[in-house]
Amino acid sequence: MKIRFTAALYAGLICGGFLIAPLQAAQVLPSFEQVKAAYVPSDAQLLDRHGEPLADLRLNPEVRRLQWVDVQTLSPAMREALLAAEDKRFFEHAGIDWKAFLGAAWQNLWGQTKRGGSTLTMQLAGLLEPELQLPGRGTSRRNLSQKWDQSLAALELEKRWSKEQILEAYLNLAPFRGDLEGIGAASQILLGVAPQSLTRREATILAALLRGPNAKVPVVARRACILADLLKDKKLCPQINLLAQNRLDAPRNVPRFALAPHLARGLLHQPGQRVTTTLDAVTQRNALGALSRIATHLRQQNASVIVLDNASSEVLAWVGALQARDADGLQARQALTQWWLPYGVEYGIEQRSHTAASLLIDANNVLDTKDARAGYSASVSSLRTAMQMRNSSALREQLRELIRTIGNDAFNERMRQLGLDAPPGPDALAGDISLVQLAGAWHSLSSGIGYVPVSPLAPDAANARRVLTPAAAFITQDMLADNAGGWRSSWTTSSPDGRQQVVMGNTDRFTVLVSLNRPERADHPDDIARSAQQLWKDIVGAIQKEPSRAPAAPDGVTSSIVVFEPPDEPVRREWFIKGTELDRVMTEALPAGARIRTPQGGQIYTLNSPVPPWTLQAFTARATRWQMDDNIIGQGAQVVWQPTAGRHRLTLLGPRDETMDAVDFEVQIAP
């Protein structure tokens, strides 16, 4: 009875039930345009300026599908294999292949195995209509009622859609394996081949998957070999078996593009999103290549790199970290010391408070003559020499005075105008800041076109502004320049513990910032500093092949010969803002260095009453005067003072009443 009932139903389908097909199917089937418009890839992509993929993120956990594939771009081998496997008479029938349908009906009645007999059009109808979809994504069969509706829908599809549209939609919606949907995902993720480049070897495997997407690998390979034999290419079978074994069950959630994963995580948020950046894939690869070449020497260290185009202000490379899983080191705010010094120098030159030839006294670096009775002398150098030697102690002392003169608020406002929204603080030593901010500020110093907020999408021209004067910026850059192997200018800063070293600098074409972190058990901070500087040079060499040229002097800048007496520094030609020129610098006019030995600054002294007098001592070889709070208490290398309770400031004055050293301390007297 069951067999006769089934046969009767099939006979009914054949004999005339399709007369009502248009009425029912027309109510549920969308147009081709609607289907294509509703298609959303599961992945979002980050693209470079030329449209080349830099990174991808899967943002739909339910299904994995890539960009829609135009059937006209599909490889001929895939089209041939698909039709041979699924619908030989696709271009001849009107939705139902009656010959295949009757053959399947007969085999399902009397044979040992089951056949579906569905055309590509019928399969597409099943994919489009939710009520016709298989519950197990191709692992179970439709009942007769669903088969009836599927056939009606196929007839209607053939009336409304072209054959090419049916083929294209089917290939983009068909399930292939696991959660992979569509020929794009199947070919690129499973086999690592673009749909346009599929050969017969790959095409037979993909076509075999359509019959059983989750079949075991040997089953898929056997079906693909049968299909290759059908296509008169039986010799492909060993290659098919090997490819199926190696690829079908390989991990499928590995990103296909990983040039800029950190930036992708910050910019991609929706499935199907395609974001075009200003990055250049070639520059990004060159930066990554320079990192990979020293990766074995970095051990557990981590590195970040950003490259800006000086002329356009565009971001050309963005490497957040060596490992994709690590946080983006370019955007994280962190404590760094002395990053503000070049901008303090530029501001001082701009304000005409000093020049590149001005002399600095390092009050914290007194030179030991190894004979205390002979006294001590201060370390003296010009601003240019201090900058080139990275003598931050002398620079800090000089610039502290400058900042106190112009006011902290004015200097901090200058920093904010440069995008450095972490003020230096009371001691002008450190502030939490991001490497992206540092790169933007350095670009303003190096490019001469003003400050432009850094963005990997497009330069923020609306908020561009002129902050630094070209003349002062030029002189500051020149003091930090190195002409070995081409002109370049750079400055190094670090974290307070020295474990992170940041080199920011530029050539005539690019602004490059490199950050290098060392592990806990790494060597001395000087080693990581040298490694960071070498990495910076390697990246510059990788992205710029031609020699960098020194910038031309802007208007308002002049040069003249400077002589130092005594000749502690060689005669040289120096750059000046017009009106600040020097031709002779006299170091003998400077007072000898001096430093307070006792008391110690920052100390709280608890004394028992009665309190004996103190002898205050200094390292000095010249006549000096001592000032306690507002009163002069004596002169010479030492002086006697009777302590009094309270907070005190002790100052050591030079021959011209200039401050040579000062300490703050507190005295508490117990009753």
C-alpha positions in Angstrom: 0.0 0.0 0.0 2.8 2.4 0.9 4.5 1.8 -2.5 1.3 2.2 -4.5 0.4 5.4 -2.5 3.8 6.9 -3.2 3.6 6.0 -6.9 0.1 7.6 -7.1 1.5 10.8 -5.6 4.3 10.9 -8.1 1.8 10.2 -10.9 -0.3 13.1 -9.7 2.7 15.4 -9.8 3.4 14.4 -13.3 -0.1 14.5 -14.7 -1.3 18.0 -14.0 -0.8 19.3 -10.6 1.4 22.1 -11.9 -1.6 24.0 -13.3 -1.9 26.0 -10.1 1.9 26.5 -9.7 2.0 30.2 -10.7 -0.7 31.2 -8.2 1.1 29.6 -5.2 4.7 30.2 -6.0 4.4 33.9 -7.0 3.4 34.8 -3.5 6.7 33.6 -1.9 9.5 33.9 -4.3 11.7 37.1 -4.3 13.3 38.6 -7.4 17.0 38.0 -8.2 17.7 41.6 -7.4 16.1 41.2 -3.9 18.1 38.1 -3.2 21.4 39.7 -4.2 20.6 42.9 -2.2 19.8 40.8 0.9 23.0 38.9 0.8 25.4 39.9 3.6 28.9 38.4 3.9 29.7 37.1 7.4 33.1 38.7 7.3 34.1 42.4 7.3 37.2 43.5 5.4 39.8 46.2 5.8 41.2 47.4 2.5 44.3 49.4 1.5 44.1 52.6 -0.6 44.1 50.4 -3.8 41.4 48.0 -2.6 43.8 45.2 -1.6 42.6 43.3 1.5 44.7 44.0 4.6 42.6 42.1 7.2 39.3 40.4 7.7 37.1 39.6 10.7 34.3 37.1 11.0 31.4 38.9 12.7 28.5 36.5 12.0 29.0 33.3 14.1 26.1 31.5 12.5 27.2 31.2 8.9 30.5 31.9 7.0 30.0 33.5 3.6 32.2 35.8 1.6 31.6 38.4 -1.1 28.9 37.6 -3.7 30.5 35.9 -6.8 29.4 37.0 -10.3 28.7 33.9 -12.4 30.4 35.5 -15.3 33.7 35.5 -13.4 33.4 31.9 -12.3 36.0 29.5 -13.7 34.7 27.4 -16.6 35.9 24.3 -14.8 33.6 24.9 -11.8 30.6 25.6 -14.1 31.3 22.4 -16.0 31.7 20.3 -12.8 28.6 21.7 -11.2 26.3 21.0 -14.2 27.8 17.5 -14.7 27.2 16.6 -11.0 23.9 18.3 -10.3 21.9 19.2 -13.5 23.2 18.0 -16.9 20.2 19.4 -18.8 20.0 22.7 -16.8 19.9 24.9 -20.0 17.3 22.6 -21.6 14.5 22.2 -19.0 12.0 24.8 -17.6 12.7 24.1 -13.9 12.0 20.3 -13.7 14.1 17.7 -15.6 11.3 15.2 -16.3 13.7 12.5 -17.3 15.8 12.8 -14.2 12.6 13.2 -12.2 11.0 10.0 -13.4 14.4 8.1 -13.0 14.6 9.2 -9.4 11.0 8.3 -8.8 11.5 4.8 -10.2 14.7 4.3 -8.2 13.1 5.6 -5.0 10.3 3.0 -5.5 12.3 0.0 -6.4 16.0 0.7 -5.9 18.2 0.1 -2.9 19.5 3.8 -2.8 17.7 7.0 -3.0 18.0 9.8 -5.6 16.7 13.3 -5.3 16.1 14.2 -9.0 16.1 17.9 -8.1 17.3 20.4 -10.7 19.5 23.4 -9.7 16.4 25.5 -10.0 14.5 23.3 -7.6 17.4 23.3 -5.2 17.6 27.1 -5.4 13.8 27.3 -4.6 14.5 25.2 -1.5 17.2 27.6 -0.4 15.0 30.7 -1.0 11.8 29.6 0.7 12.2 29.0 4.5 9.4 26.3 4.5 11.3 24.3 1.9 14.7 24.4 3.5 16.2 21.2 4.9 16.4 21.2 8.7 19.9 19.6 8.6 21.5 21.8 6.0 21.6 19.0 3.4 21.6 16.0 5.7 18.0 14.9 5.3 15.4 14.7 2.5 12.2 16.7 1.9 8.9 15.0 2.3 6.5 14.7 -0.6 4.6 17.9 0.3 7.8 19.9 0.3 8.8 18.3 -2.9 5.5 19.4 -4.5 6.0 23.0 -3.3 9.6 23.0 -4.4 8.6 21.9 -7.9 6.0 24.6 -8.1 8.5 27.2 -7.0 11.1 26.0 -9.6 8.6 26.5 -12.4 7.9 30.0 -11.3 11.6 30.8 -10.9 12.3 29.8 -14.5 9.6 32.2 -15.7 11.0 35.2 -13.7 14.7 34.6 -13.6 17.2 34.0 -16.3 19.3 30.8 -16.3 22.4 32.8 -15.5 20.7 34.4 -12.5 19.5 31.0 -11.2 23.0 29.6 -11.6 24.6 32.6 -9.8 22.2 32.7 -6.9 22.5 28.9 -6.4 26.3 29.0 -6.3 26.3 31.9 -3.8 23.6 30.4 -1.4 24.4 26.6 -1.5 25.8 25.0 1.6 29.2 23.4 1.1 30.7 22.2 4.4 30.1 22.9 8.0 29.0 26.5 8.2 30.4 27.5 4.8 27.9 28.9 2.4 28.5 29.9 -1.2 31.2 29.2 -3.8 33.3 32.1 -2.5 33.7 30.8 1.0 34.0 27.2 -0.2 36.8 27.9 -2.7 38.8 30.4 -0.7 38.5 29.0 2.8 38.4 25.3 2.1 40.8 25.2 -0.8 42.6 28.5 -0.7 41.7 29.3 -4.3 39.7 32.2 -5.7 36.4 31.1 -7.5 37.8 32.6 -10.8 40.9 30.3 -10.6 39.4 27.0 -9.8 40.8 24.1 -11.8 39.0 20.8 -12.5 40.8 19.2 -9.5 39.3 21.7 -7.1 36.0 22.0 -9.0 35.2 18.3 -8.8 35.7 18.4 -5.0 33.4 21.4 -4.5 30.8 19.9 -6.8 30.9 16.6 -4.9 30.3 18.5 -1.6 27.0 19.7 -2.9 25.5 16.2 -2.6 26.8 15.8 0.9 28.4 18.8 2.4 29.4 17.1 5.7 30.3 13.7 4.2 33.5 12.1 5.4 36.6 13.0 3.4 37.0 9.6 1.6 33.3 9.8 0.5 33.8 13.3 -0.9 37.0 12.3 -2.6 35.4 9.1 -4.2 32.5 11.2 -5.5 34.9 13.8 -6.9 36.9 11.0 -8.6 33.7 9.6 -10.2 32.9 13.1 -11.5 36.4 13.5 -12.9 36.0 10.2 -14.7 32.7 11.4 -16.1 34.5 14.5 -17.3 37.1 12.3 -19.1 39.9 13.2 -16.6 40.3 10.1 -14.4 44.0 10.7 -14.0 43.1 13.5 -11.5 42.0 11.1 -8.9 45.3 10.9 -6.9 45.5 14.7 -6.8 41.9 14.9 -5.7 42.4 12.4 -2.9 45.5 14.3 -1.7 43.8 17.7 -1.8 40.7 16.5 -0.1 42.8 14.9 2.7 44.8 18.1 3.3 42.1 20.7 3.0 38.6 19.6 3.7 38.9 19.3 7.5 41.6 22.0 8.0 40.7 24.9 10.4 38.2 27.2 8.8 38.1 30.2 11.1 41.7 31.4 10.4 41.7 34.9 9.0 42.6 35.0 5.3 44.3 38.4 5.5 46.4 39.4 8.4 48.5 42.5 7.4 46.7 44.8 9.8 44.7 42.8 12.3 44.9 45.4 15.1 43.6 48.2 13.0 40.8 45.9 11.7 39.6 45.2 15.2 39.3 48.9 15.8 37.5 49.8 12.6 35.4 46.7 11.6 32.1 46.2 13.5 29.4 44.9 11.1 29.2 41.8 8.9 29.8 42.6 5.3 31.5 45.9 6.2 34.3 46.9 3.8 36.4 49.8 5.0 39.0 51.5 2.8 42.0 53.0 4.6 44.9 55.2 3.5 47.3 52.4 4.2 49.5 51.1 1.4 49.8 47.3 1.3 53.3 47.4 0.0 54.5 49.8 2.7 52.7 47.7 5.3 54.4 44.5 4.1 57.8 46.3 4.1 57.3 47.4 7.7 56.2 43.9 8.7 59.2 42.4 6.8 61.6 44.5 8.7 60.0 43.3 11.9 60.1 39.7 10.9 63.8 39.8 9.9 64.7 40.7 13.5 61.9 38.7 15.2 64.3 36.0 16.2 66.4 38.5 18.1 63.4 40.1 19.8 62.7 37.0 21.8 59.7 37.9 23.9 59.8 41.5 23.0 57.0 43.3 21.2 57.0 46.1 18.7 54.7 48.6 17.1 55.2 50.7 14.0 53.3 53.6 12.3 54.3 55.3 9.0 52.9 58.6 7.8 53.3 60.3 4.5 54.9 63.7 5.1 53.3 65.4 2.1 49.7 64.1 2.4 49.6 63.3 6.2 48.1 59.9 5.4 48.8 56.8 7.4 50.7 54.3 5.1 51.5 51.5 7.6 50.0 50.5 11.0 51.5 47.6 12.9 49.9 47.4 16.4 52.0 44.6 17.6 54.2 41.7 16.5 51.5 39.1 17.3 47.9 39.5 16.1 46.5 38.4 19.4 48.2 41.2 21.3 46.6 44.6 22.1 47.2 47.5 19.7 50.3 49.2 21.1 49.8 52.2 18.9 46.5 53.3 20.5 47.1 52.4 24.2 47.9 55.3 26.5 51.2 54.8 28.4 53.6 56.6 30.6 56.6 57.9 28.6 59.4 60.3 29.7 61.0 63.2 27.8 58.7 62.9 24.8 58.0 66.7 25.1 61.6 67.8 25.0 61.9 68.5 21.2 58.7 70.5 21.3 60.0 72.5 24.3 63.2 73.2 22.4 61.2 74.3 19.3 59.1 76.6 21.5 62.2 78.1 23.1 63.8 78.8 19.7 60.5 80.2 18.5 60.3 82.5 21.6 63.9 83.5 21.0 64.9 82.5 24.6 67.7 80.3 23.2 69.4 79.3 20.0 71.2 76.1 18.8 74.5 77.7 20.0 73.2 78.6 23.4 75.1 77.1 26.3 73.5 74.8 28.8 74.8 74.1 32.3 73.9 70.6 33.6 73.5 71.3 37.3 72.8 67.6 37.9 76.0 66.4 36.2 78.9 67.9 38.1 82.2 66.6 36.8 84.3 64.9 39.5 88.0 66.1 39.5 88.9 63.3 41.9 90.2 65.9 44.3 87.5 67.4 46.6 89.8 70.3 47.6 90.2 71.2 43.9 86.4 71.6 43.6 84.0 70.6 40.9 83.0 72.2 37.6 79.6 72.0 35.8 79.1 70.1 32.6 78.7 72.7 29.8 77.5 72.1 26.3 75.6 73.9 23.5 72.0 73.2 22.9 72.9 71.4 19.6 75.4 69.2 21.3 73.0 68.4 24.2 70.3 67.5 21.7 72.6 65.3 19.6 74.0 63.6 22.8 70.5 63.2 24.2 71.7 65.1 27.3 68.2 65.2 28.7 69.4 66.3 32.2 70.8 69.6 30.9 67.8 70.0 28.5 65.3 69.5 31.3 66.9 72.1 33.5 67.0 74.7 30.7 63.5 74.0 29.6 62.1 74.0 33.1 63.2 77.5 33.3 61.6 78.3 30.0 58.3 76.7 30.9 58.3 78.6 34.2 59.0 81.8 32.3 56.2 81.4 29.7 53.9 79.6 32.2 52.8 76.0 32.4 49.4 76.8 31.0 50.8 78.3 27.9 53.2 75.4 27.2 50.5 72.8 28.0 48.2 74.6 25.5 50.9 74.3 22.9 51.1 70.5 23.6 47.3 70.2 23.3 47.5 72.0 19.9 49.9 69.3 18.8 47.4 66.6 19.8 49.5 65.8 22.9 46.7 66.0 25.4 48.8 64.7 28.3 50.5 67.8 29.9 54.1 67.2 31.0 53.2 67.8 34.6 55.0 69.7 37.4 58.4 68.2 36.7 57.9 68.0 32.9 59.1 64.4 32.9 56.3 62.1 31.8 52.7 61.8 30.8 50.3 59.1 29.7 50.1 59.4 25.9 49.5 57.2 22.9 52.0 56.5 20.1 49.5 57.7 17.5 49.5 61.1 19.2 53.3 61.2 19.3 53.4 60.3 15.6 51.0 63.1 14.7 53.0 65.7 16.7 56.3 64.6 15.1 54.7 64.8 11.6 53.8 68.4 12.4 57.4 69.0 13.4 58.8 67.2 10.3 56.4 68.1 7.5 56.2 71.8 7.8 52.5 71.7 6.8 51.0 72.0 10.3 49.3 69.6 12.7 46.8 67.2 11.1 45.0 64.7 13.5 46.1 61.2 12.5 43.5 58.9 11.0 43.9 55.7 9.0 40.7 56.5 7.1 41.6 60.0 5.8 43.5 63.0 7.1 41.3 65.1 9.3 41.7 68.2 7.1 38.9 70.0 8.9 40.9 70.1 12.1 44.3 70.8 10.5 46.1 73.8 12.0 49.4 75.6 11.9 51.0 75.2 15.4 54.8 75.3 15.0 56.7 78.1 13.2 58.6 76.6 10.1 61.8 78.4 11.1 61.9 77.0 14.7 60.8 73.6 13.5 63.5 73.5 10.9 66.3 74.4 13.4 65.0 71.8 15.9 64.9 69.1 13.1 68.4 70.1 12.0 69.8 69.6 15.6 68.4 66.1 15.6 69.5 65.2 12.1 71.9 62.4 11.0 73.3 62.5 7.5 74.9 59.0 7.4 73.4 57.2 4.5 70.9 59.9 3.8 69.3 62.7 5.9 67.0 61.7 8.7 66.0 63.2 12.1 64.8 61.4 15.2 64.3 61.5 18.9 64.1 58.6 21.5 61.9 58.5 24.5 61.2 55.7 27.0 59.0 54.4 29.8 60.1 55.3 33.3 61.6 51.8 33.9 63.3 51.8 30.5 61.6 48.6 29.3 59.9 50.4 26.4 61.9 52.5 24.0 60.2 54.7 21.4 62.0 56.2 18.4 60.1 58.8 16.4 61.7 60.4 13.4 61.4 61.2 9.7 63.1 61.3 6.3 62.2 63.7 3.6 59.2 61.5 2.6 58.0 59.6 5.7 57.4 60.1 9.4 58.1 56.8 11.2 57.5 55.8 14.8 58.8 52.6 16.3 58.1 51.2 19.8 60.0 48.2 21.2 59.3 46.5 24.6 61.6 44.2 26.3 60.7 41.2 28.6 61.3 41.4 32.3 64.6 39.4 32.1 66.1 41.4 29.2 69.5 43.0 29.3 70.3 46.6 30.2 67.9 49.3 28.9 70.7 50.6 26.7 70.5 47.4 24.7 66.8 47.8 24.1 67.4 51.4 23.1 70.0 50.4 20.5 67.7 47.7 19.2 64.8 50.2 18.9 67.1 52.6 17.0 68.3 49.8 14.7 64.7 48.7 14.1 63.8 52.3 13.2 66.6 52.4 10.6 65.7 49.0 9.2 62.1 50.1 8.6 63.2 53.4 7.0 65.5 51.4 4.8 62.7 49.0 3.8 60.2 51.7 2.9 62.5 54.2 1.3 65.0 53.0 -1.2 66.3 56.3 -2.5 68.5 58.5 -0.3 66.6 61.1 1.8 67.5 64.7 1.2 67.8 67.5 3.8 65.0 70.0 3.8 65.5 73.5 2.4 65.8 76.3 4.9 62.5 78.2 5.2 62.0 81.9 5.2 63.2 83.6 8.4 66.2 81.4 8.9 69.8 82.4 8.4 73.2 80.8 9.1 76.5 82.1 10.4 79.9 80.9 11.6 80.0 80.4 15.4 83.3 80.3 17.4 83.4 78.9 21.0 86.0 80.2 23.5 87.6 78.3 24.9 87.2 75.8 22.0 85.3 73.1 23.8 83.2 72.7 20.7 84.5 73.1 17.1 83.9 76.1 15.0 80.8 75.5 12.9 78.1 77.0 10.8 74.9 77.3 12.8 71.3 78.0 11.9 69.5 80.9 13.6 66.2 82.7 13.4 67.0 86.0 11.9 67.8 88.5 14.6 69.2 85.9 17.1 72.6 85.3 15.3 75.7 84.7 17.4 79.3 84.7 16.1 81.2 84.1 19.4 80.2 82.0 22.5 82.2 82.6 25.7 82.2 79.7 28.1 84.6 81.4 30.6 81.8 83.8 31.6 79.9 80.9 33.1 80.2 80.2 36.8 81.7 76.9 38.0 79.4 74.2 38.7 78.1 73.8 42.3 75.8 71.4 44.1 74.5 71.3 47.6 75.8 68.3 49.5 73.8 68.6 52.7 71.0 68.8 53.5 69.3 66.4 51.1 66.3 67.6 49.1 62.9 66.2 49.9 63.9 65.0 53.4 62.1 65.5 56.7 64.6 65.9 59.5 63.2 65.2 63.1 65.5 66.8 65.6 65.5 66.7 69.4 65.6 70.0 71.3 67.9 71.7 72.0 69.1 71.6 68.4 72.8 72.1 67.6 73.9 74.2 64.7 74.2 72.6 61.2 77.1 72.8 58.9 75.8 73.1 55.3 78.2 71.9 52.6 78.5 72.3 48.9 80.6 70.9 46.1 82.0 74.1 44.6 85.3 75.7 43.6 84.0 79.2 43.3 82.7 81.8 45.6 79.0 81.1 46.3 76.4 82.5 48.5 73.8 80.6 50.5 70.2 81.7 50.8 67.8 80.1 53.3 64.2 81.0 52.3 64.6 84.7 51.6 67.7 85.5 53.7 71.4 85.3 52.8 73.1 83.2 55.5 76.7 83.1 54.3 79.1 82.3 51.5 81.8 79.8 50.6 81.9 76.0 50.3 80.2 75.6 53.7 78.2 77.7 56.1 76.8 77.2 59.6 73.0 77.5 60.2 70.8 77.2 63.2 67.9 74.9 62.2 64.3 76.2 62.8 61.1 74.2 62.5 59.2 74.3 59.3 59.6 73.9 55.5 62.6 75.5 54.0 64.1 76.2 50.6 68.0 76.4 50.5 69.5 78.0 47.4 73.1 78.2 46.2 73.8 81.4 44.3 76.5 82.1 41.8 78.6 85.2 41.3 75.8 87.0 39.4 73.2 85.7 41.9 72.1 83.1 39.5 70.7 79.9 41.0 73.2 77.1 40.8 71.3 74.6 43.0 68.3 74.5 45.3 66.8 71.9 47.6 63.5 71.8 49.6 63.4 70.1 53.0 61.5 70.1 56.3 62.7 70.4 59.9 60.6 69.0 62.8 61.7 69.7 66.4 60.6 67.4 69.1 59.9 69.1 72.5 
